[in-house]
Amino acid sequence: MLKVNSKVNGVVAGAASLRTSKDGKSYVSFNLRVNVPGSRNNMPGQEILVSVSKEGTQNDTQSFSAGKRIEVEGILTFRKNGDNLYFNVRAINIDFNPEETKDMIEGTLEFKGTLGNKVEEKTDKKGNQFIIFSAFSTDKVGEEFQFTWVRFIRFNAQREVFMLPKSKIQATGQFEVSSYNGRISLDCRCDSVGLWEKKLPFVPADGEEAPY
């Protein structure tokens, strides 16, 4: 599981359209063009498209004219297909006259997934310890599994004893997006990390009722 309580600032790319969900509700759909920065100094950034959806009517589509800068608050999720990573926001609030005029994607990440093979323990110039690690979230697309990686850094912290290769973890923190050599990188300044205990489906015994 990988989602962000996000704020996205960008420029509307193309005309908005009205669509209908599976439960019959209408919603407005459009793309935001957002430039994400390079992950290192003097490295060029990269333009991405963020797909936005919000409940609305045909009249609402007129508010999203191409080239207009807006700021969207909502739930950001991801879909991986091969090497392509797609950004999708379910909008809760939209500011049509944002004070900020710079492209951005920021927010609080909620992550559940699998720890990678390496946890690096480092010390800064002031003697403070911090750790760097990567973990991936797994989703099934058709008959194949897709893995979305996130790179974490946690300041003023030591490696927890449960942080072993392939451990299931859950983590939260400040989310960032950057570009490196033409590839998008998802990063998190981790505030907390713990074990993720996956709940198995409830299988009632004979004569026992499910607790829901």
Disulfide bonds with the S-S distance in Angstrom:
none
